[in-house]
Amino acid sequence: MMRPVHVVGGGLAGSEAAWQIAEAGVPVVVHEMRPVRPTDAHQTDRLAELVCSNSFRADDWTGNAVGLLHAEMRRLGSVIMACGDAHQVPAGGALAVDREGFSQAVTERLQGHPNVTIAREEIAGLPPADWDSVIVATGPLTSPALSEAILALTGEGQLSFFDAIAPIVHLESVDMATAWRQSRYDKEGPGGDAAAYINCPMTRDQYEAFIDALLSSPKSEFKEWEHVPYFDGCLPIEVMAERGRETLRHGPMKPVGLTNAHKPDEKPYAVVQLRQDNALGTLWNMVGFQTKLKHGAQTEVFRMIPGLEKAVFARLGGLHRNTFLNSPRLLDATLRLKADTRLRFAGQVTGVEGYVESAAVGLLAGRFAAAERLQRPAAAPPPTTAMGALIAHITGGHLEAGAGSFQPMNINYGLLPPLEPPRHGPDGRRLPPKERGRAKKRLVGERALADLDDWVSEQRALEPAE
């Protein structure tokens, strides 16, 4: 009799992983600690409970990266997407679901599958040694005992911590007629690049207006279970500004060692720097701009920065308690823990943000585990797909900028290899910039779905004949 794969955690990632394993003909045991041990965030004992939002966000694969992820998951038989589609409620172009109906449907699908067993128990510490294939999908509220066991195994200094996130901007939305490339004092980095940063200059009046907006804008409050004291290494920019109007100008916005390439005779009063955030060079991190400003306020305030007036954000900033691995250092290409390859990780604990992204990583972890059990090669989809791009990011596709640089990420076009946008439409008409952008997104989606279909065909070719 085939030994089961064990999945620890019955959230979206764990449920999707279990479904993929079961559908491959491999027995799977889902270990869910609720209701034996409740959490501060969940209200029911159902699998795949949506605790924060009922929206899976945009559903258009031709113009939105998360919509592309939806389309890819549907092609791979996702139970999360199938149940989401079955319990959709009106939400314009977004996929919003009836939360209770959705989680009930996922629970019933898994309970009714002949290859699935659901065990209501907490796994305290590392899974038993005789479990030779385990997927840990415990999300942002991983139990303390399991967190401590993972820390001891990996030698990491921390797993659950106060996570400082700075906004990330799409390079193509930065106005380089205002901004310029230069490292402070033209100092070369490890790669020999003396222009590793993008610099956005401010006059005194612009800086003062920026500080006023920063101090007056609404901030998000912590959830009760998120209370962790600030430490100086990740102070929100608004907290720094509260300590004195000049604090930022002598901190992350200091203008020293920089010369405005567009106006070399005018010394900036303050400078906002962006640092490359991924290997493709399509995403740039706002240095030192971790913040608890509400998201709507962030877009308004940060677009006051010269050069970022039309900024498109791949991710907005935040500061909250989180639990995730330093995945590029700790996980291999199929999400196995390098220090103990019987353990795989899936979902938010791997460093992805969002319900859909967590489920997508669970889907791939499940397929990897099933392939391994069936003694078939396990390979990720190509990085030209949304799913492949996510896996590439969390297992090393991001640009290492030093210790602690890996941060959670939603799916976005900046993670996929770029395509040159078409300049003309099918009728030969020259496309204006907005239409070129839409056409490029559609091309990226078409490439992704074609490459995913090719990958699926390659995987099927590896299966033994009936």
C-alpha positions as CSV (number, residue, x, y, z in Angstrom):
1,M,0.0,0.0,0.0
2,M,1.3,3.4,-0.9
3,R,2.4,5.6,2.0
4,P,0.4,8.8,2.4
5,V,1.7,12.4,2.0
6,H,1.0,14.4,5.1
7,V,-0.3,18.0,4.8
8,V,0.0,20.2,8.0
9,G,-2.6,23.0,7.8
10,G,-6.0,23.1,6.2
11,G,-6.1,26.6,4.8
12,L,-6.2,27.4,1.1
13,A,-2.7,26.3,0.5
14,G,-3.0,23.0,2.4
15,S,-6.4,22.2,0.9
16,E,-5.2,22.8,-2.6
17,A,-2.0,20.8,-2.0
18,A,-4.1,17.9,-0.6
19,W,-6.5,18.0,-3.6
20,Q,-3.7,17.8,-6.1
21,I,-2.1,14.9,-4.3
22,A,-5.3,13.0,-4.1
23,E,-6.2,13.7,-7.7
24,A,-2.8,12.2,-8.7
25,G,-3.9,8.9,-7.0
26,V,-1.7,9.3,-3.9
27,P,-3.2,9.0,-0.4
28,V,-3.0,12.2,1.7
29,V,-3.7,13.1,5.3
30,V,-4.6,16.7,6.1
31,H,-3.8,17.7,9.7
32,E,-5.9,20.7,10.8
33,M,-5.6,21.9,14.4
34,R,-9.0,23.6,14.5
35,P,-11.3,23.1,16.4
36,V,-8.9,21.3,18.8
37,R,-6.8,24.4,19.0
38,P,-8.6,27.6,17.7
39,T,-6.8,30.7,16.4
40,D,-7.4,34.4,17.0
41,A,-8.2,34.9,13.3
42,H,-10.5,32.0,12.4
43,Q,-14.2,31.6,13.3
44,T,-15.1,28.1,12.1
45,D,-13.5,24.7,11.8
46,R,-14.0,24.5,8.1
47,L,-11.1,24.1,5.7
48,A,-10.0,27.0,3.4
49,E,-11.7,29.6,5.6
50,L,-11.4,33.1,4.3
51,V,-10.6,35.2,7.4
52,C,-9.9,38.6,5.8
53,S,-11.7,39.2,2.5
54,N,-14.1,37.5,0.2
55,S,-12.4,38.7,-2.9
56,F,-9.8,36.8,-5.0
57,R,-9.2,40.1,-6.8
58,A,-9.3,40.7,-10.5
59,D,-10.3,37.8,-12.8
60,D,-9.2,39.1,-16.2
61,W,-6.2,37.1,-17.5
62,T,-5.7,39.5,-20.4
63,G,-5.0,42.6,-18.2
64,N,-4.2,41.6,-14.6
65,A,-1.5,39.3,-13.2
66,V,-3.7,37.7,-10.5
67,G,-6.4,37.1,-13.2
68,L,-3.7,35.2,-15.1
69,L,-2.9,33.2,-12.0
70,H,-6.6,32.3,-11.8
71,A,-6.6,31.1,-15.4
72,E,-3.5,29.0,-14.9
73,M,-4.8,27.4,-11.7
74,R,-8.1,26.5,-13.5
75,R,-6.1,24.7,-16.2
76,L,-4.4,22.7,-13.5
77,G,-7.6,21.5,-11.9
78,S,-7.6,23.8,-8.8
79,V,-10.2,22.9,-6.2
80,I,-9.9,26.4,-4.8
81,M,-10.7,28.0,-8.1
82,A,-13.5,25.5,-8.8
83,C,-15.2,26.2,-5.5
84,G,-14.6,29.9,-5.9
85,D,-16.3,29.9,-9.3
86,A,-19.2,27.9,-7.9
87,H,-19.8,30.4,-5.1
88,Q,-19.1,33.6,-6.9
89,V,-21.0,36.8,-5.9
90,P,-21.3,40.0,-8.0
91,A,-18.2,42.1,-7.8
92,G,-17.6,43.7,-11.2
93,G,-14.4,42.4,-12.8
94,A,-13.2,40.8,-9.5
95,L,-13.9,37.2,-8.4
96,A,-15.6,37.6,-5.0
97,V,-17.1,34.6,-3.3
98,D,-19.6,33.8,-0.6
99,R,-17.2,33.0,2.2
100,E,-19.2,30.4,4.0
101,G,-20.4,28.6,0.9
102,F,-16.9,28.6,-0.5
103,S,-15.2,27.1,2.6
104,Q,-18.0,24.6,3.1
105,A,-17.6,23.5,-0.5
106,V,-13.8,23.0,-0.2
107,T,-14.4,21.0,3.0
108,E,-17.0,18.7,1.4
109,R,-14.9,18.1,-1.7
110,L,-11.9,17.0,0.4
111,Q,-14.0,15.0,2.9
112,G,-15.6,13.2,0.0
113,H,-12.4,12.3,-1.8
114,P,-11.5,8.6,-1.4
115,N,-7.7,9.4,-1.2
116,V,-8.1,12.1,1.6
117,T,-8.2,11.7,5.3
118,I,-8.7,14.7,7.6
119,A,-7.2,14.5,11.1
120,R,-8.2,17.2,13.6
121,E,-5.1,17.6,15.6
122,E,-2.2,20.0,16.2
123,I,1.2,19.0,15.1
124,A,3.4,20.3,17.9
125,G,7.1,20.5,16.8
126,L,8.5,18.8,13.8
127,P,6.3,16.1,12.2
128,P,7.1,12.5,13.3
129,A,10.3,11.1,11.8
130,D,8.4,8.2,10.1
131,W,6.5,10.7,7.9
132,D,8.7,10.7,4.9
133,S,6.8,13.3,2.8
134,V,5.2,16.3,4.5
135,I,3.9,19.7,3.3
136,V,3.8,22.4,5.9
137,A,1.1,24.9,5.0
138,T,0.5,26.6,8.3
139,G,0.1,30.2,7.1
140,P,0.9,33.4,9.1
141,L,-0.3,32.0,12.4
142,T,2.1,29.0,12.6
143,S,1.9,27.4,16.1
144,P,4.8,28.4,18.4
145,A,5.9,24.8,18.9
146,L,6.3,24.2,15.1
147,S,7.9,27.6,14.6
148,E,10.5,26.9,17.2
149,A,11.2,23.4,15.7
150,I,11.7,24.9,12.3
151,L,14.1,27.5,13.7
152,A,16.1,24.9,15.4
153,L,16.3,22.8,12.3
154,T,17.3,25.6,10.0
155,G,19.5,27.7,12.3
156,E,17.6,30.8,11.4
157,G,17.5,33.5,14.0
158,Q,13.8,34.1,13.7
159,L,10.7,33.0,11.8
160,S,7.8,34.9,13.3
161,F,8.7,38.6,13.5
162,F,7.7,42.2,12.9
163,D,7.8,42.4,9.2
164,A,8.8,45.8,7.7
165,I,7.6,46.1,4.1
166,A,8.5,49.1,1.8
167,P,6.5,49.8,-1.3
168,I,7.7,48.4,-4.7
169,V,7.4,50.4,-7.9
170,H,7.3,49.2,-11.5
171,L,10.3,50.6,-13.3
172,E,8.4,51.6,-16.4
173,S,6.2,54.0,-14.3
174,V,9.2,56.0,-13.0
175,D,9.7,59.4,-14.8
176,M,13.4,59.2,-15.6
177,A,13.3,62.8,-17.0
178,T,13.1,63.8,-13.3
179,A,14.9,60.9,-11.6
180,W,18.4,59.6,-12.3
181,R,20.6,56.6,-11.7
182,Q,23.5,57.0,-9.3
183,S,24.9,55.3,-6.2
184,R,25.8,57.6,-3.3
185,Y,29.3,59.0,-3.9
186,D,29.3,56.8,-7.1
187,K,30.3,53.9,-4.9
188,E,30.4,50.6,-6.8
189,G,28.5,47.7,-5.4
190,P,29.4,44.0,-5.5
191,G,28.5,43.9,-9.1
192,G,30.6,46.9,-10.1
193,D,27.6,49.1,-10.6
194,A,28.1,52.7,-9.6
195,A,24.5,53.6,-10.6
196,A,22.6,51.0,-8.5
197,Y,19.9,53.4,-7.3
198,I,17.3,55.5,-8.9
199,N,17.1,58.9,-7.2
200,C,14.1,61.2,-6.9
201,P,15.0,64.8,-5.8
202,M,13.0,67.1,-3.7
203,T,13.2,70.9,-3.2
204,R,12.7,72.3,0.4
205,D,9.1,73.2,-0.4
206,Q,8.4,69.8,-1.9
207,Y,9.9,68.1,1.2
208,E,7.9,70.2,3.6
209,A,4.7,69.4,1.8
210,F,5.6,65.8,1.8
211,I,6.2,65.8,5.6
212,D,2.9,67.5,6.1
213,A,1.0,64.9,4.1
214,L,2.9,62.1,5.8
215,L,1.9,63.3,9.3
216,S,-1.7,64.1,8.5
217,S,-2.6,60.9,6.5
218,P,-4.6,58.0,8.0
219,K,-2.6,55.1,9.4
220,S,-3.6,51.5,9.9
221,E,-4.0,50.1,13.4
222,F,-2.6,46.8,14.5
223,K,-4.8,43.9,15.1
224,E,-4.8,42.8,18.7
225,W,-2.6,39.8,18.0
226,E,-0.1,41.8,16.0
227,H,1.2,44.0,18.8
228,V,5.0,43.9,18.7
229,P,7.2,46.9,19.7
230,Y,9.0,48.9,17.1
231,F,12.7,48.6,16.8
232,D,14.9,51.2,15.2
233,G,15.9,49.1,12.2
234,C,12.3,49.2,10.8
235,L,10.7,52.3,12.0
236,P,7.8,53.4,9.8
237,I,8.6,56.6,8.0
238,E,5.7,58.4,9.6
239,V,7.1,57.6,13.1
240,M,10.5,58.9,12.0
241,A,8.8,62.1,10.8
242,E,7.0,62.5,14.1
243,R,10.4,62.5,15.9
244,G,11.3,65.7,14.0
245,R,10.6,67.2,10.6
246,E,14.3,66.9,9.6
247,T,14.6,63.2,10.7
248,L,13.9,61.7,7.3
249,R,16.2,64.2,5.6
250,H,19.0,62.9,7.8
251,G,17.9,59.3,7.4
252,P,16.6,57.4,4.4
253,M,16.0,60.7,2.4
254,K,19.5,62.3,3.0
255,P,20.8,64.0,-0.2
256,V,24.5,63.6,0.5
257,G,26.8,62.1,-2.1
258,L,24.4,62.6,-5.0
259,T,24.3,65.0,-8.0
260,N,21.2,65.5,-10.0
261,A,22.1,64.5,-13.5
262,H,19.4,66.7,-14.9
263,K,20.3,69.8,-12.8
264,P,23.9,69.3,-11.7
265,D,24.1,72.9,-10.3
266,E,21.1,72.4,-8.0
267,K,21.7,70.5,-4.8
268,P,18.5,68.5,-3.8
269,Y,17.1,69.3,-0.4
270,A,16.1,65.6,0.1
271,V,16.3,62.5,-2.1
272,V,14.1,59.4,-2.2
273,Q,16.1,56.3,-3.4
274,L,14.8,53.2,-5.2
275,R,16.8,50.0,-5.2
276,Q,16.4,47.2,-7.7
277,D,14.3,44.4,-6.2
278,N,14.3,41.6,-8.7
279,A,16.8,40.1,-11.1
280,L,14.8,41.2,-14.1
281,G,15.2,44.8,-13.0
282,T,11.5,45.5,-13.5
283,L,10.7,46.2,-9.8
284,W,12.3,48.8,-7.6
285,N,12.0,49.1,-3.8
286,M,11.5,52.5,-2.0
287,V,14.5,52.4,0.3
288,G,13.6,52.9,4.0
289,F,9.9,53.5,3.3
290,Q,8.3,50.9,5.5
291,T,5.0,52.4,6.6
292,K,1.6,51.8,8.3
293,L,-0.1,54.5,6.1
294,K,-3.4,53.2,4.8
295,H,-3.1,52.0,1.2
296,G,-5.1,54.8,-0.4
297,A,-3.0,57.3,1.5
298,Q,0.2,55.7,0.4
299,T,-0.6,56.1,-3.3
300,E,-1.5,59.8,-2.8
301,V,1.4,60.7,-0.6
302,F,4.1,58.8,-2.5
303,R,3.0,60.2,-5.8
304,M,4.0,63.6,-4.4
305,I,7.6,62.5,-4.9
306,P,9.1,64.0,-8.0
307,G,9.6,61.2,-10.6
308,L,6.8,59.1,-9.0
309,E,3.8,61.2,-10.0
310,K,2.5,58.3,-12.2
311,A,4.1,55.5,-10.1
312,V,2.4,52.1,-10.4
313,F,2.9,50.0,-7.3
314,A,3.6,46.3,-7.4
315,R,3.2,46.2,-3.7
316,L,2.4,48.9,-1.1
317,G,4.1,49.2,2.3
318,G,3.2,47.7,5.6
319,L,4.4,46.7,9.0
320,H,2.9,43.7,10.7
321,R,3.5,40.4,12.5
322,N,4.2,37.8,9.9
323,T,5.6,34.3,9.7
324,F,7.6,33.3,6.6
325,L,10.8,31.5,5.8
326,N,13.9,33.0,4.2
327,S,12.8,30.8,1.3
328,P,15.6,31.6,-1.3
329,R,18.1,30.3,1.3
330,L,16.2,27.5,2.9
331,L,14.1,25.9,0.1
332,D,15.0,24.1,-3.1
333,A,13.4,24.5,-6.5
334,T,10.5,22.1,-5.5
335,L,9.9,23.8,-2.2
336,R,11.7,21.2,-0.1
337,L,13.6,22.3,3.0
338,K,17.3,21.9,2.2
339,A,18.0,20.9,5.9
340,D,15.4,18.1,5.8
341,T,14.1,17.2,2.3
342,R,11.1,15.2,3.6
343,L,9.6,18.6,4.5
344,R,8.0,20.9,1.9
345,F,6.5,24.2,2.5
346,A,3.5,25.9,0.9
347,G,1.4,29.0,1.1
348,Q,2.1,32.2,2.9
349,V,4.8,30.7,5.1
350,T,7.0,30.6,1.9
351,G,6.8,34.3,1.3
352,V,3.8,35.0,-0.9
353,E,1.0,37.4,-0.1
354,G,-2.7,36.8,-0.9
355,Y,-5.2,34.0,-0.9
356,V,-4.7,33.1,-4.5
357,E,-0.9,33.2,-4.4
358,S,-1.0,30.9,-1.3
359,A,-3.3,28.5,-3.0
360,A,-1.1,28.5,-6.2
361,V,2.0,27.6,-4.2
362,G,0.0,24.9,-2.4
363,L,-1.1,23.5,-5.8
364,L,2.5,23.2,-7.0
365,A,3.7,21.8,-3.7
366,G,1.1,19.1,-4.0
367,R,2.0,18.3,-7.5
368,F,5.7,18.1,-6.5
369,A,5.0,15.8,-3.6
370,A,2.7,13.5,-5.7
371,A,5.3,13.3,-8.5
372,E,8.0,12.4,-5.9
373,R,5.8,9.7,-4.4
374,L,5.1,8.3,-7.9
375,Q,8.8,8.4,-8.7
376,R,8.4,10.9,-11.5
377,P,10.5,14.1,-12.0
378,A,9.1,17.1,-10.3
379,A,9.6,20.4,-12.2
380,A,8.1,23.9,-11.8
381,P,6.3,25.6,-14.7
382,P,8.5,28.0,-16.7
383,P,9.1,31.4,-15.3
384,T,7.1,32.9,-18.2
385,T,4.0,31.7,-16.4
386,A,2.5,33.4,-13.3
387,M,2.9,30.2,-11.2
388,G,6.4,29.7,-12.4
389,A,7.3,33.3,-11.7
390,L,6.0,33.0,-8.1
391,I,8.1,29.9,-7.5
392,A,11.1,31.5,-9.0
393,H,10.7,34.5,-6.7
394,I,10.4,32.6,-3.5
395,T,13.2,30.1,-4.3
396,G,15.7,32.7,-5.5
397,G,14.4,34.7,-8.4
398,H,14.4,37.9,-6.4
399,L,17.6,40.0,-6.3
400,E,19.5,39.4,-3.0
401,A,20.2,42.8,-1.7
402,G,21.7,41.7,1.6
403,A,20.5,39.8,4.7
404,G,16.8,40.0,5.3
405,S,16.0,41.4,1.9
406,F,13.5,38.7,1.0
407,Q,10.0,40.0,1.5
408,P,6.5,38.6,0.8
409,M,5.1,39.4,-2.6
410,N,1.8,39.3,-4.5
411,I,1.9,38.1,-8.1
412,N,2.5,41.0,-10.5
413,Y,3.8,41.5,-14.0
414,G,7.1,42.6,-12.7
415,L,7.9,39.0,-11.7
416,L,7.5,37.8,-15.3
417,P,10.1,38.3,-18.1
418,P,9.0,41.5,-19.9
419,L,7.9,41.7,-23.5
420,E,8.3,44.6,-25.8
421,P,4.8,46.2,-26.2
422,P,3.5,46.3,-29.7
423,R,3.6,49.7,-31.4
424,H,0.8,49.0,-33.9
425,G,-2.6,47.3,-33.7
426,P,-3.8,44.5,-36.0
427,D,-5.2,47.2,-38.3
428,G,-1.7,48.9,-38.6
429,R,-2.8,51.9,-36.5
430,R,-0.2,53.2,-34.1
431,L,-1.2,52.5,-30.6
432,P,-1.2,55.2,-27.9
433,P,0.7,54.4,-24.7
434,K,-2.4,53.2,-22.7
435,E,-3.4,50.8,-25.5
436,R,0.2,49.6,-25.8
437,G,0.2,48.7,-22.1
438,R,-3.0,46.7,-22.4
439,A,-1.7,45.0,-25.5
440,K,1.5,44.0,-23.7
441,K,-0.3,42.5,-20.8
442,R,-2.4,40.4,-23.2
443,L,0.7,39.2,-24.9
444,V,2.3,38.2,-21.5
445,G,-0.9,36.3,-20.7
446,E,-1.0,34.6,-24.1
447,R,2.7,33.6,-23.7
448,A,2.0,32.3,-20.1
449,L,-1.0,30.1,-21.0
450,A,0.8,28.7,-24.1
451,D,3.9,27.9,-22.1
452,L,1.8,26.3,-19.3
453,D,0.0,24.1,-21.8
454,D,3.4,23.0,-23.2
455,W,4.6,22.3,-19.6
456,V,1.5,20.2,-18.9
457,S,2.0,18.2,-22.0
458,E,5.6,17.6,-21.0
459,Q,4.6,16.4,-17.6
460,R,2.0,14.0,-19.0
461,A,4.6,12.6,-21.4
462,L,6.5,11.5,-18.3
463,E,3.6,9.5,-16.9
464,P,3.8,5.7,-17.5
465,A,1.4,4.2,-20.1
466,E,-1.8,2.7,-18.7
